[in-house]
């Protein structure tokens, strides 16, 4: 165990190409997927958090249920959509980073939307009345809510990023684990461990922990800033 850990640290600090290629792919793909999911989840959360219509509760329940879907199920649905006979088969995205982004965005979307809905539902109704009274339209109200609730909404983004950064099922099914192209940290860990390359797998595992630590630190900082600004 000690030898494996020492070898893992050596691979990290020596700038091993295979290790840092997987890190780069993970950061780019998961970052892009988080932005795509955020662009959909925030407006969806604003709408469902404020709207009241028949079937609204059922729609929110479906979103909350999708939060618990296994990654392999989401990967299977995305695979069918991106395969040659699928809805988006003509784009030929399967086994590319773009396919991984699509799959990870689908994974993050219900998580971020569910959290955004919960944030919007807690907003004081007087905020909307004040915004409309000042002449703001719907876009103005949306911007006002983003400013007022930026910390919890940013927290939702961080949680979504953390979820997709650490998943393996979607990336394996849609990316194909191609070295230097679609092999990210988690798929590389799975492959190298199966091959018996414990040191390389451990090195990647250590690097996978850093985003988790940064996310926890960022969340605590946001919480501390919010508490200091409370009257």
N, C-alpha and C positions, 0 to 999 in steps of 0.2 A: 504493500500500500504506500509506504513512504517513498520507495523507488519510483512508483508510478506518479506520485504527486510531484516529485522532483523533475521527472521527465516532462510532465505536463507544463510546469513553470518554464522549463527550458524551451519548449516549443513556442510558448507565448512570447517570451522576451527575445527569442532569436528571430522573430518575424517570420515564422513558418508560413509559406505561401498558401498552403491548403487551409490552415486555421483562419488566417485573416481574410481569405476569399469568402469563406463561409460567413464570417462576421459581416463583411461588407454586403453580401447578398441579403442577409437577415435584416440589416438596418434599412436598406433601400426598399425592399419588398414590404416589410411590415410598416415602415413609415408611410409609403404611398397608400397602402391598404387602409391605414388609419385615417388619412386625409380624405380618401374616397368615402369611407363609412361616415365620417364626420359631416361631410357635405350633405348627406342624406338624413342622418340621424337627428341633427339639430333642428332642421325645419319640421321633420316628422314629429319630434318630441314637442316642439312648440305648438304644433297643430293639435295633437292629441292631448296635450296637457291643458289646453284652453277650451277646446271644442267640446260640445255636448250634443250628441246625436244618437239615433238608434243604431246599435251595433258597435258603438265606440268601446264599451267595456269588453266585448268579445275580441275586438281587434287588439286592445291592450293586453288581454290575456294571451292571445296568440304570440305577440311579441315577447312577453315574459316567458312563455313556454319555450320559444326558440333559443332563449339564453342557455337553457340546459341541454340543447341538442349536442350529441357527441360530434367531435370534429370529423370523424369518418363519414357520418351521415351528410354533413354539409359538403364534404369533399365529393361524395357520391353524386349529390344533386348538381354540383357545379361541373363535375366530369360529364354527366349526361347532357348538360346545357352546352358545354364547349366541345363535345365530341363531334365527329364528322357529320353525323345525322342529327345533331342537336340544334337548338334554336340559334346558337351563335357559332355553329360549326364552320361556316364559311370564312370566319375570321382567322381560322387556323392558329388559335392561341394555346392549344393544349401542349403541355410540357415546355412552357416558356415562363419567364418571370411574370408576364402579364396575367397568365392563368392563375398563378399563385396570388397575385394581388386581388383578382376577382374573388377567389375562394376565401382569402383572409378578410376581405371587406365584408363578405356575407357573414362571416363568423363574428366580426366586431359589431356589425350593424345593430342586431337586436340588443346587445349589451349596452351600447351607447344610447340607443333610443330609449330603452327602459329606464336608464338612469336620468336621461334628459326629461322624460315625462314626469318622473318623481320630483325633479327639481322645479319644473314649471308649475306643477300642481300646488307647490308650497308658496308660490309668489302671492303677495298681498294683492287682491283684486284692485285696490286703489291705484296701483302702478299703471294699469291699463287706462283707467279713467283719467289719470293725470296726463299721460302721454297723449291721449286723444284730445283732452282739453287744451293742450298746447299746440294742437294742429298736426300732430304726427299721424301718419297713415299706418298701414300694417307693417310696411318695411321699417318705418321709424320705431314702431313698438318692438319689432324683432331686434333691432339694434339696441334699444334701451334694455331689453331683457338680457341680451348678451353682455352688456356692460355691467348690469347689476348682479348677474349670476355667473360672472366669468370664472370664478374660482371653482365652484362645484361642477360647472360644465367642462372646465379644463381637467378636473379630476376624472370625469367620465371619459375624456379622451385618453388620459394616461392609463386608465384601467383597460380600455379597449386595446391600446397599443401593447400593454403587458400580456394580454390574452393571446393576441396573434403572434407576438414575438416568440412565445414559448410553445406554440402548438406544433405538432408534427404530422398529423393525419392529412390535413388539407395539402400541405406542402409536398408530402410524399406522393399523393395521388395525382395532383395537378402539375407538379413540377418535374417529376420523374427522377429527382436526385442526380442531376447531371453535373459532374464536376466543373467548377468554375462558371457555371451558368445558372443552375437552379438548386444547387446543393447549399442549403443554409445550415445554421448551427445545429438545429434539432435533428434534421435528417442525417447530417454527418455524424452526430453522436450515435444514432441508431445503427448506422452502417458500420462505423469503426468498432463499436462494441461487439457487434455480431462477428466481425472479422478477427476479434481478439486484440485489436489495437487499443488497449485500455488507456495508455498514456495520452493518445490523441483525443480519445473520447472525453477523458477527464479534463484536458486542457479546454476543450470546447464547453464542457459543463461549467468550468470556472468562469469563463467569459459570459456564459448565459446568466450567471448570478448577478453580474454588474448592473444590467438594466433593472432587475428587480430591486436592488438596493437603491438605485437612483430614483425609481418610481416611489418607493416608500419615503425617501428623504424629501422629494418634491411635494408629496401629499402632506407630509407633516409641516413643511414650510408654509404651504398654502393655508393649512388649518391655523397655524400660529399667527400668520399675518391677519387672517380674518378675525381671530379672537382679539388681537390688539386694536383693531379698528372698530370693534363693537363699542357702543356708548356705555 
